[in-house]
Amino acid sequence: MDNATAQAPVSTTTKHVTFRIWRQDGPDKPGHFDEFRVPYNKGANVISCLMEIQRNPVTTDGRRVSPAIYDAACLEEVCGSCAMNINGRVRMACSALIDRIIGDGEPIITLEPMKKFPVARDLAVDRSRMFEALKRVKAWINIDGTHNLGPGPRQSQADHTVMYKLSTCITCGSCVEACPQVTLDNDFIGAAAISQARLFNMNPAGKMNAEERVRGLMGPGGIQDCGKAQNCVKVCPKEIPLTTSIAVMNREVTKQVIKDIFFDLGDEKKAAGGPG
Ligand code: SF4
């Protein structure tokens, strides 16, 4: 079918949902919206509607276009890849139920890529800054080898409960997107990495590298750039207590700064021939 004769899937009898979808070929390319109509299905979510559009990518004004590109994998809020702005609010497209988004009358749902990450194409973004931030705080446990080292140190139930919640982060980037301190061209580390530093510093084996993680939160783009807007905690799909994590790690950074001052003073005294 050529472009001129393509038919938009319009019916006057079936209820439809209209999607305005941001189209952009790359990070530095101009963008625009394309509009599509999808038959309403009870229980549908945004990803299932995007799949519907993919099957017949004809706009409401009858143009056959390339299907919109988006990231999605697990479709159950585990992989974290389908975060996008839906009617101006960042959320996971897989758990965004159409019924909950639309009101009465002709519903229009606007889909845009997250704006704090470079656009890869259409709704898909490059979330490398999230992974660079995790590297900065060494968000992992170093291993001594792959041989059996026996059971690890015991953890209290209270610590385990906190750590379990922190471990549910899916690196979706929603907290970064909602943070007013983050811009496309700055390097603020963001709430997710701060919270992961807390998680791995609580781990009995991870404590060995606790200071390195705390130091990872210091310096340009570090935790001190947090403006305490608290948007992160409001949008986190996993309801991770991000503001608590930021407060906890802020205290750790302050302690480290004080320790550094005393060590520096001690070193200066030693250099001057004093007792240190
Ligand atoms: S902390 Fe929450 S919002 Fe931020 S990346 Fe993890 S799951 Fe997503």
py3Dmol code that shows the C-alpha trace and the ligand (Angstrom):
import py3Dmol

protein = """\
ATOM      1  CA  MET A   1       0.000   0.000   0.000  1.00  0.00           C
ATOM      2  CA  ASP A   2       1.528   3.384  -0.872  1.00  0.00           C
ATOM      3  CA  ASN A   3       1.598   6.362   1.502  1.00  0.00           C
ATOM      4  CA  ALA A   4      -1.157   8.258  -0.265  1.00  0.00           C
ATOM      5  CA  THR A   5      -3.700   5.438  -0.031  1.00  0.00           C
ATOM      6  CA  ALA A   6      -2.885   4.147   3.483  1.00  0.00           C
ATOM      7  CA  GLN A   7      -5.972   3.996   5.668  1.00  0.00           C
ATOM      8  CA  ALA A   8      -5.912   5.082   9.295  1.00  0.00           C
ATOM      9  CA  PRO A   9      -7.726   2.538  11.506  1.00  0.00           C
ATOM     10  CA  VAL A  10     -10.722   4.791  12.190  1.00  0.00           C
ATOM     11  CA  SER A  11     -14.151   3.557  13.155  1.00  0.00           C
ATOM     12  CA  THR A  12     -17.122   5.617  14.213  1.00  0.00           C
ATOM     13  CA  THR A  13     -18.640   2.820  16.304  1.00  0.00           C
ATOM     14  CA  THR A  14     -15.702   1.434  18.315  1.00  0.00           C
ATOM     15  CA  LYS A  15     -14.222   3.346  21.208  1.00  0.00           C
ATOM     16  CA  HIS A  16     -10.677   4.429  20.403  1.00  0.00           C
ATOM     17  CA  VAL A  17      -7.698   5.767  22.225  1.00  0.00           C
ATOM     18  CA  THR A  18      -5.601   8.399  20.475  1.00  0.00           C
ATOM     19  CA  PHE A  19      -1.844   8.324  20.987  1.00  0.00           C
ATOM     20  CA  ARG A  20       0.401  11.314  20.277  1.00  0.00           C
ATOM     21  CA  ILE A  21       3.857   9.791  19.985  1.00  0.00           C
ATOM     22  CA  TRP A  22       7.139  11.705  19.860  1.00  0.00           C
ATOM     23  CA  ARG A  23       9.192  10.827  16.783  1.00  0.00           C
ATOM     24  CA  GLN A  24      12.896  11.625  16.593  1.00  0.00           C
ATOM     25  CA  ASP A  25      15.575   9.898  14.536  1.00  0.00           C
ATOM     26  CA  GLY A  26      18.492  10.551  16.888  1.00  0.00           C
ATOM     27  CA  PRO A  27      19.842  12.686  19.731  1.00  0.00           C
ATOM     28  CA  ASP A  28      20.567  15.753  17.598  1.00  0.00           C
ATOM     29  CA  LYS A  29      17.722  15.377  15.128  1.00  0.00           C
ATOM     30  CA  PRO A  30      14.540  17.489  15.202  1.00  0.00           C
ATOM     31  CA  GLY A  31      11.429  15.799  16.541  1.00  0.00           C
ATOM     32  CA  HIS A  32       7.679  15.919  15.972  1.00  0.00           C
ATOM     33  CA  PHE A  33       4.517  14.137  17.106  1.00  0.00           C
ATOM     34  CA  ASP A  34       2.661  11.513  15.083  1.00  0.00           C
ATOM     35  CA  GLU A  35      -0.918  10.697  16.056  1.00  0.00           C
ATOM     36  CA  PHE A  36      -2.416   7.204  15.961  1.00  0.00           C
ATOM     37  CA  ARG A  37      -5.793   5.760  16.911  1.00  0.00           C
ATOM     38  CA  VAL A  38      -5.999   2.377  18.586  1.00  0.00           C
ATOM     39  CA  PRO A  39      -9.193   0.438  19.336  1.00  0.00           C
ATOM     40  CA  TYR A  40      -9.912   0.539  23.063  1.00  0.00           C
ATOM     41  CA  ASN A  41      -9.371  -2.755  24.863  1.00  0.00           C
ATOM     42  CA  LYS A  42     -10.198  -3.151  28.519  1.00  0.00           C
ATOM     43  CA  GLY A  43      -7.075  -3.951  30.518  1.00  0.00           C
ATOM     44  CA  ALA A  44      -4.704  -2.718  27.784  1.00  0.00           C
ATOM     45  CA  ASN A  45      -1.500  -1.019  28.822  1.00  0.00           C
ATOM     46  CA  VAL A  46       0.652   1.465  26.932  1.00  0.00           C
ATOM     47  CA  ILE A  47       3.041  -1.209  25.632  1.00  0.00           C
ATOM     48  CA  SER A  48       0.217  -3.356  24.255  1.00  0.00           C
ATOM     49  CA  CYS A  49      -1.129  -0.272  22.451  1.00  0.00           C
ATOM     50  CA  LEU A  50       2.332   0.462  21.034  1.00  0.00           C
ATOM     51  CA  MET A  51       2.389  -3.130  19.746  1.00  0.00           C
ATOM     52  CA  GLU A  52      -1.005  -2.535  18.153  1.00  0.00           C
ATOM     53  CA  ILE A  53       0.343   0.585  16.441  1.00  0.00           C
ATOM     54  CA  GLN A  54       3.408  -1.374  15.324  1.00  0.00           C
ATOM     55  CA  ARG A  55       1.127  -3.817  13.472  1.00  0.00           C
ATOM     56  CA  ASN A  56      -0.410  -1.010  11.408  1.00  0.00           C
ATOM     57  CA  PRO A  57       1.585   2.234  11.737  1.00  0.00           C
ATOM     58  CA  VAL A  58      -0.862   4.536   9.950  1.00  0.00           C
ATOM     59  CA  THR A  59      -1.384   7.999  11.431  1.00  0.00           C
ATOM     60  CA  THR A  60      -4.791   9.579  11.987  1.00  0.00           C
ATOM     61  CA  ASP A  61      -4.220  11.684   8.861  1.00  0.00           C
ATOM     62  CA  GLY A  62      -3.643   8.543   6.786  1.00  0.00           C
ATOM     63  CA  ARG A  63       0.153   8.441   6.459  1.00  0.00           C
ATOM     64  CA  ARG A  64       1.905   5.083   6.714  1.00  0.00           C
ATOM     65  CA  VAL A  65       5.021   5.743   8.786  1.00  0.00           C
ATOM     66  CA  SER A  66       7.742   3.647  10.378  1.00  0.00           C
ATOM     67  CA  PRO A  67       6.623   2.003  13.650  1.00  0.00           C
ATOM     68  CA  ALA A  68       7.564   3.947  16.778  1.00  0.00           C
ATOM     69  CA  ILE A  69      10.715   2.650  18.479  1.00  0.00           C
ATOM     70  CA  TYR A  70      10.614   1.972  22.222  1.00  0.00           C
ATOM     71  CA  ASP A  71      12.431  -0.231  24.717  1.00  0.00           C
ATOM     72  CA  ALA A  72      10.565  -3.028  26.500  1.00  0.00           C
ATOM     73  CA  ALA A  73      11.452  -6.517  27.585  1.00  0.00           C
ATOM     74  CA  CYS A  74       9.838  -8.124  30.627  1.00  0.00           C
ATOM     75  CA  LEU A  75       6.441  -6.351  30.534  1.00  0.00           C
ATOM     76  CA  GLU A  76       6.141  -6.813  34.300  1.00  0.00           C
ATOM     77  CA  GLU A  77       8.047  -3.862  35.781  1.00  0.00           C
ATOM     78  CA  VAL A  78      11.234  -5.814  36.339  1.00  0.00           C
ATOM     79  CA  CYS A  79      13.609  -4.939  33.482  1.00  0.00           C
ATOM     80  CA  GLY A  80      13.173  -1.169  33.859  1.00  0.00           C
ATOM     81  CA  SER A  81      13.569  -0.506  30.139  1.00  0.00           C
ATOM     82  CA  CYS A  82      10.174   0.971  29.211  1.00  0.00           C
ATOM     83  CA  ALA A  83      10.233   4.122  31.373  1.00  0.00           C
ATOM     84  CA  MET A  84       8.863   7.087  29.409  1.00  0.00           C
ATOM     85  CA  ASN A  85       6.816  10.237  29.910  1.00  0.00           C
ATOM     86  CA  ILE A  86       3.124   9.414  29.701  1.00  0.00           C
ATOM     87  CA  ASN A  87       0.922  12.496  29.686  1.00  0.00           C
ATOM     88  CA  GLY A  88       3.839  14.422  31.134  1.00  0.00           C
ATOM     89  CA  ARG A  89       4.628  12.041  33.995  1.00  0.00           C
ATOM     90  CA  VAL A  90       7.478   9.550  33.949  1.00  0.00           C
ATOM     91  CA  ARG A  91       6.351   5.973  34.506  1.00  0.00           C
ATOM     92  CA  MET A  92       6.734   2.424  33.296  1.00  0.00           C
ATOM     93  CA  ALA A  93       4.759   1.902  30.078  1.00  0.00           C
ATOM     94  CA  CYS A  94       4.184  -1.796  30.865  1.00  0.00           C
ATOM     95  CA  SER A  95       2.279  -1.066  34.068  1.00  0.00           C
ATOM     96  CA  ALA A  96       0.525   2.058  32.743  1.00  0.00           C
ATOM     97  CA  LEU A  97      -3.025   0.807  32.301  1.00  0.00           C
ATOM     98  CA  ILE A  98      -5.051   2.722  29.730  1.00  0.00           C
ATOM     99  CA  ASP A  99      -8.179   2.661  31.901  1.00  0.00           C
ATOM    100  CA  ARG A 100      -6.351   4.491  34.659  1.00  0.00           C
ATOM    101  CA  ILE A 101      -4.901   7.128  32.326  1.00  0.00           C
ATOM    102  CA  ILE A 102      -7.911   8.094  30.261  1.00  0.00           C
ATOM    103  CA  GLY A 103     -10.923   9.951  31.516  1.00  0.00           C
ATOM    104  CA  ASP A 104     -14.357  10.332  29.946  1.00  0.00           C
ATOM    105  CA  GLY A 105     -14.750  11.480  26.343  1.00  0.00           C
ATOM    106  CA  GLU A 106     -12.117  11.133  23.607  1.00  0.00           C
ATOM    107  CA  PRO A 107      -8.975  10.096  25.412  1.00  0.00           C
ATOM    108  CA  ILE A 108      -5.603  11.301  24.188  1.00  0.00           C
ATOM    109  CA  ILE A 109      -2.411   9.851  25.573  1.00  0.00           C
ATOM    110  CA  THR A 110       0.856  11.629  24.862  1.00  0.00           C
ATOM    111  CA  LEU A 111       4.049   9.549  24.893  1.00  0.00           C
ATOM    112  CA  GLU A 112       7.432  11.224  25.036  1.00  0.00           C
ATOM    113  CA  PRO A 113      10.929   9.900  25.742  1.00  0.00           C
ATOM    114  CA  MET A 114      12.595  10.723  29.032  1.00  0.00           C
ATOM    115  CA  LYS A 115      14.225  14.126  28.659  1.00  0.00           C
ATOM    116  CA  LYS A 116      17.233  13.690  30.954  1.00  0.00           C
ATOM    117  CA  PHE A 117      18.749  11.055  28.669  1.00  0.00           C
ATOM    118  CA  PRO A 118      19.852  11.376  25.020  1.00  0.00           C
ATOM    119  CA  VAL A 119      17.192  10.090  22.633  1.00  0.00           C
ATOM    120  CA  ALA A 120      18.313   6.971  20.791  1.00  0.00           C
ATOM    121  CA  ARG A 121      15.201   6.992  18.629  1.00  0.00           C
ATOM    122  CA  ASP A 122      11.553   7.983  19.226  1.00  0.00           C
ATOM    123  CA  LEU A 123      10.758   6.774  22.772  1.00  0.00           C
ATOM    124  CA  ALA A 124      13.985   4.844  23.323  1.00  0.00           C
ATOM    125  CA  VAL A 125      16.726   6.648  25.227  1.00  0.00           C
ATOM    126  CA  ASP A 126      20.363   5.972  26.066  1.00  0.00           C
ATOM    127  CA  ARG A 127      20.494   5.358  29.829  1.00  0.00           C
ATOM    128  CA  SER A 128      24.297   5.051  30.000  1.00  0.00           C
ATOM    129  CA  ARG A 129      24.479   7.768  32.677  1.00  0.00           C
ATOM    130  CA  MET A 130      22.663   5.427  35.067  1.00  0.00           C
ATOM    131  CA  PHE A 131      25.244   2.696  34.546  1.00  0.00           C
ATOM    132  CA  GLU A 132      28.180   5.128  34.725  1.00  0.00           C
ATOM    133  CA  ALA A 133      26.796   6.337  38.071  1.00  0.00           C
ATOM    134  CA  LEU A 134      26.638   2.730  39.344  1.00  0.00           C
ATOM    135  CA  LYS A 135      30.267   2.253  38.281  1.00  0.00           C
ATOM    136  CA  ARG A 136      31.229   5.461  40.106  1.00  0.00           C
ATOM    137  CA  VAL A 137      29.926   4.092  43.434  1.00  0.00           C
ATOM    138  CA  LYS A 138      31.137   0.537  42.764  1.00  0.00           C
ATOM    139  CA  ALA A 139      27.634  -0.861  43.092  1.00  0.00           C
ATOM    140  CA  TRP A 140      28.723  -4.479  43.317  1.00  0.00           C
ATOM    141  CA  ILE A 141      30.389  -6.916  45.717  1.00  0.00           C
ATOM    142  CA  ASN A 142      33.972  -7.860  44.882  1.00  0.00           C
ATOM    143  CA  ILE A 143      34.542 -11.603  44.894  1.00  0.00           C
ATOM    144  CA  ASP A 144      37.686 -13.444  46.026  1.00  0.00           C
ATOM    145  CA  GLY A 145      37.174 -16.237  43.523  1.00  0.00           C
ATOM    146  CA  THR A 146      34.491 -18.528  42.246  1.00  0.00           C
ATOM    147  CA  HIS A 147      35.294 -21.398  44.632  1.00  0.00           C
ATOM    148  CA  ASN A 148      32.985 -22.164  47.542  1.00  0.00           C
ATOM    149  CA  LEU A 149      33.833 -19.805  50.405  1.00  0.00           C
ATOM    150  CA  GLY A 150      31.144 -21.164  52.703  1.00  0.00           C
ATOM    151  CA  PRO A 151      28.251 -19.187  54.125  1.00  0.00           C
ATOM    152  CA  GLY A 152      28.650 -15.408  54.257  1.00  0.00           C
ATOM    153  CA  PRO A 153      28.395 -13.322  57.426  1.00  0.00           C
ATOM    154  CA  ARG A 154      24.960 -13.284  59.055  1.00  0.00           C
ATOM    155  CA  GLN A 155      22.704 -10.288  58.568  1.00  0.00           C
ATOM    156  CA  SER A 156      20.096  -8.990  60.977  1.00  0.00           C
ATOM    157  CA  GLN A 157      16.486  -9.337  59.882  1.00  0.00           C
ATOM    158  CA  ALA A 158      16.089  -5.562  60.172  1.00  0.00           C
ATOM    159  CA  ASP A 159      19.033  -4.908  57.800  1.00  0.00           C
ATOM    160  CA  HIS A 160      17.804  -7.620  55.476  1.00  0.00           C
ATOM    161  CA  THR A 161      14.384  -5.987  55.230  1.00  0.00           C
ATOM    162  CA  VAL A 162      15.900  -2.612  54.295  1.00  0.00           C
ATOM    163  CA  MET A 163      18.366  -4.168  51.860  1.00  0.00           C
ATOM    164  CA  TYR A 164      15.693  -6.199  50.132  1.00  0.00           C
ATOM    165  CA  LYS A 165      13.719  -3.059  49.368  1.00  0.00           C
ATOM    166  CA  LEU A 166      16.808  -1.231  48.084  1.00  0.00           C
ATOM    167  CA  SER A 167      17.704  -4.228  45.921  1.00  0.00           C
ATOM    168  CA  THR A 168      14.461  -3.942  43.960  1.00  0.00           C
ATOM    169  CA  CYS A 169      15.809  -0.993  41.938  1.00  0.00           C
ATOM    170  CA  ILE A 170      15.324  -1.734  38.231  1.00  0.00           C
ATOM    171  CA  THR A 171      17.566   1.091  36.956  1.00  0.00           C
ATOM    172  CA  CYS A 172      14.607   2.483  35.054  1.00  0.00           C
ATOM    173  CA  GLY A 173      15.818   6.087  35.346  1.00  0.00           C
ATOM    174  CA  SER A 174      12.490   7.511  36.518  1.00  0.00           C
ATOM    175  CA  CYS A 175      14.113   9.102  39.586  1.00  0.00           C
ATOM    176  CA  VAL A 176      16.745  10.738  37.378  1.00  0.00           C
ATOM    177  CA  GLU A 177      14.097  11.974  34.946  1.00  0.00           C
ATOM    178  CA  ALA A 178      12.037  13.583  37.721  1.00  0.00           C
ATOM    179  CA  CYS A 179      15.031  15.211  39.433  1.00  0.00           C
ATOM    180  CA  PRO A 180      15.305  18.967  38.774  1.00  0.00           C
ATOM    181  CA  GLN A 181      19.046  18.818  39.528  1.00  0.00           C
ATOM    182  CA  VAL A 182      19.702  16.549  36.549  1.00  0.00           C
ATOM    183  CA  THR A 183      20.206  18.049  33.107  1.00  0.00           C
ATOM    184  CA  LEU A 184      21.306  16.474  29.850  1.00  0.00           C
ATOM    185  CA  ASP A 185      24.727  18.076  30.163  1.00  0.00           C
ATOM    186  CA  ASN A 186      25.550  17.790  33.862  1.00  0.00           C
ATOM    187  CA  ASP A 187      26.789  14.748  35.726  1.00  0.00           C
ATOM    188  CA  PHE A 188      24.729  14.665  38.932  1.00  0.00           C
ATOM    189  CA  ILE A 189      24.881  11.075  40.061  1.00  0.00           C
ATOM    190  CA  GLY A 190      21.161  10.781  40.877  1.00  0.00           C
ATOM    191  CA  ALA A 191      19.129   9.036  43.560  1.00  0.00           C
ATOM    192  CA  ALA A 192      19.337   5.466  42.235  1.00  0.00           C
ATOM    193  CA  ALA A 193      23.136   5.243  42.458  1.00  0.00           C
ATOM    194  CA  ILE A 194      23.141   6.902  45.899  1.00  0.00           C
ATOM    195  CA  SER A 195      20.641   4.309  47.100  1.00  0.00           C
ATOM    196  CA  GLN A 196      22.680   1.463  45.599  1.00  0.00           C
ATOM    197  CA  ALA A 197      25.791   2.745  47.418  1.00  0.00           C
ATOM    198  CA  ARG A 198      23.759   2.462  50.635  1.00  0.00           C
ATOM    199  CA  LEU A 199      22.663  -1.073  49.706  1.00  0.00           C
ATOM    200  CA  PHE A 200      26.174  -2.370  49.033  1.00  0.00           C
ATOM    201  CA  ASN A 201      27.619  -0.613  52.083  1.00  0.00           C
ATOM    202  CA  MET A 202      25.059  -2.453  54.236  1.00  0.00           C
ATOM    203  CA  ASN A 203      26.118  -5.795  52.808  1.00  0.00           C
ATOM    204  CA  PRO A 204      28.510  -7.537  55.255  1.00  0.00           C
ATOM    205  CA  ALA A 205      30.918  -8.382  52.418  1.00  0.00           C
ATOM    206  CA  GLY A 206      30.374  -5.042  50.698  1.00  0.00           C
ATOM    207  CA  LYS A 207      31.480  -3.148  53.813  1.00  0.00           C
ATOM    208  CA  MET A 208      35.107  -3.843  52.796  1.00  0.00           C
ATOM    209  CA  ASN A 209      34.727  -1.254  50.015  1.00  0.00           C
ATOM    210  CA  ALA A 210      32.418   1.085  51.897  1.00  0.00           C
ATOM    211  CA  GLU A 211      34.862   3.977  51.941  1.00  0.00           C
ATOM    212  CA  GLU A 212      35.387   3.776  48.168  1.00  0.00           C
ATOM    213  CA  ARG A 213      31.631   3.993  47.643  1.00  0.00           C
ATOM    214  CA  VAL A 214      31.346   6.971  49.974  1.00  0.00           C
ATOM    215  CA  ARG A 215      34.204   8.662  48.119  1.00  0.00           C
ATOM    216  CA  GLY A 216      32.345   7.950  44.872  1.00  0.00           C
ATOM    217  CA  LEU A 217      29.562  10.145  46.175  1.00  0.00           C
ATOM    218  CA  MET A 218      31.947  13.051  46.836  1.00  0.00           C
ATOM    219  CA  GLY A 219      33.221  15.637  44.376  1.00  0.00           C
ATOM    220  CA  PRO A 220      31.658  17.194  41.261  1.00  0.00           C
ATOM    221  CA  GLY A 221      28.251  15.708  40.440  1.00  0.00           C
ATOM    222  CA  GLY A 222      28.158  14.003  43.826  1.00  0.00           C
ATOM    223  CA  ILE A 223      25.576  13.799  46.562  1.00  0.00           C
ATOM    224  CA  GLN A 224      26.099  17.434  47.582  1.00  0.00           C
ATOM    225  CA  ASP A 225      24.368  18.473  44.341  1.00  0.00           C
ATOM    226  CA  CYS A 226      21.064  17.012  45.580  1.00  0.00           C
ATOM    227  CA  GLY A 227      18.569  19.872  45.959  1.00  0.00           C
ATOM    228  CA  LYS A 228      16.198  17.819  48.160  1.00  0.00           C
ATOM    229  CA  ALA A 229      13.251  18.303  45.793  1.00  0.00           C
ATOM    230  CA  GLN A 230      12.082  14.774  46.725  1.00  0.00           C
ATOM    231  CA  ASN A 231      10.608  14.134  43.267  1.00  0.00           C
ATOM    232  CA  CYS A 232      12.635  10.920  43.006  1.00  0.00           C
ATOM    233  CA  VAL A 233      10.797   9.154  45.789  1.00  0.00           C
ATOM    234  CA  LYS A 234       7.407  10.154  44.345  1.00  0.00           C
ATOM    235  CA  VAL A 235       7.998   8.579  40.930  1.00  0.00           C
ATOM    236  CA  CYS A 236       9.949   5.442  41.855  1.00  0.00           C
ATOM    237  CA  PRO A 237       7.852   2.488  40.603  1.00  0.00           C
ATOM    238  CA  LYS A 238       9.381   0.281  43.303  1.00  0.00           C
ATOM    239  CA  GLU A 239       8.648   2.729  46.123  1.00  0.00           C
ATOM    240  CA  ILE A 240      12.269   2.671  47.242  1.00  0.00           C
ATOM    241  CA  PRO A 241      12.866   5.060  50.163  1.00  0.00           C
ATOM    242  CA  LEU A 242      15.240   7.200  48.115  1.00  0.00           C
ATOM    243  CA  THR A 243      15.172  10.280  50.326  1.00  0.00           C
ATOM    244  CA  THR A 244      16.126   8.121  53.331  1.00  0.00           C
ATOM    245  CA  SER A 245      18.995   6.643  51.309  1.00  0.00           C
ATOM    246  CA  ILE A 246      20.165  10.144  50.377  1.00  0.00           C
ATOM    247  CA  ALA A 247      20.031  11.251  54.046  1.00  0.00           C
ATOM    248  CA  VAL A 248      21.925   8.130  55.208  1.00  0.00           C
ATOM    249  CA  MET A 249      24.656   8.513  52.592  1.00  0.00           C
ATOM    250  CA  ASN A 250      24.887  12.267  53.210  1.00  0.00           C
ATOM    251  CA  ARG A 251      25.786  11.453  56.833  1.00  0.00           C
ATOM    252  CA  GLU A 252      28.402   8.941  55.652  1.00  0.00           C
ATOM    253  CA  VAL A 253      29.946  11.548  53.352  1.00  0.00           C
ATOM    254  CA  THR A 254      30.026  14.115  56.194  1.00  0.00           C
ATOM    255  CA  LYS A 255      31.729  11.570  58.483  1.00  0.00           C
ATOM    256  CA  GLN A 256      34.301  10.853  55.770  1.00  0.00           C
ATOM    257  CA  VAL A 257      35.003  14.576  55.284  1.00  0.00           C
ATOM    258  CA  ILE A 258      35.559  14.990  59.054  1.00  0.00           C
ATOM    259  CA  LYS A 259      37.832  11.920  59.143  1.00  0.00           C
ATOM    260  CA  ASP A 260      39.817  13.321  56.220  1.00  0.00           C
ATOM    261  CA  ILE A 261      40.261  16.665  58.011  1.00  0.00           C
ATOM    262  CA  PHE A 262      41.660  14.927  61.140  1.00  0.00           C
ATOM    263  CA  PHE A 263      43.937  12.650  59.083  1.00  0.00           C
ATOM    264  CA  ASP A 264      45.219  15.655  57.130  1.00  0.00           C
ATOM    265  CA  LEU A 265      45.870  17.543  60.399  1.00  0.00           C
ATOM    266  CA  GLY A 266      47.687  14.480  61.784  1.00  0.00           C
ATOM    267  CA  ASP A 267      49.822  14.231  58.657  1.00  0.00           C
ATOM    268  CA  GLU A 268      50.687  17.943  58.848  1.00  0.00           C
ATOM    269  CA  LYS A 269      51.759  17.569  62.503  1.00  0.00           C
ATOM    270  CA  LYS A 270      53.909  14.534  61.639  1.00  0.00           C
ATOM    271  CA  ALA A 271      55.519  16.454  58.781  1.00  0.00           C
ATOM    272  CA  ALA A 272      56.238  19.304  61.234  1.00  0.00           C
ATOM    273  CA  GLY A 273      57.924  16.840  63.651  1.00  0.00           C
ATOM    274  CA  GLY A 274      55.020  16.658  66.138  1.00  0.00           C
ATOM    275  CA  PRO A 275      53.417  13.540  67.700  1.00  0.00           C
ATOM    276  CA  GLY A 276      50.821  13.257  64.893  1.00  0.00           C
TER     277      GLY A 276
END
"""
ligand_1 = """\
8
SF4
S 15.465 4.038 42.361
Fe 13.353 3.634 41.612
S 13.024 5.219 40.024
Fe 15.236 5.158 40.420
S 16.059 3.762 38.893
Fe 15.633 2.516 40.721
S 13.551 1.742 40.435
Fe 13.810 3.398 38.949
"""
view = py3Dmol.view(width=600, height=400)
view.addModel(protein, "pdb")
view.setStyle({"model": 0}, {"cartoon": {"style": "trace"}})
view.addModel(ligand_1, "xyz")
view.setStyle({"model": 1}, {"stick": {}})
view.zoomTo()
view.show()
